[in-house]
Amino acid sequence: MKAITKQYLKRKINQLNKKIHRAEEQENDNKIWWRKMKLDKLKDKLNKMK
């Protein structure tokens, strides 16, 4: 199992933000919705680590 560190979470958040912006340009609401849910979960995990 991969160790979840602050750097790892920040990198994943960045990747998700890029995917969200790409989906917004393509106007794909379903992908935006799911990715924003996952983004919120990652941000919560990051805040709990601090």
Buried (B, 14 or more C-beta within 10 A) or exposed (E): EEEEEEEEBEEBBEEBEEBBEEBEEEEEEEBBEEBBEBBEEBEEBBEEEE
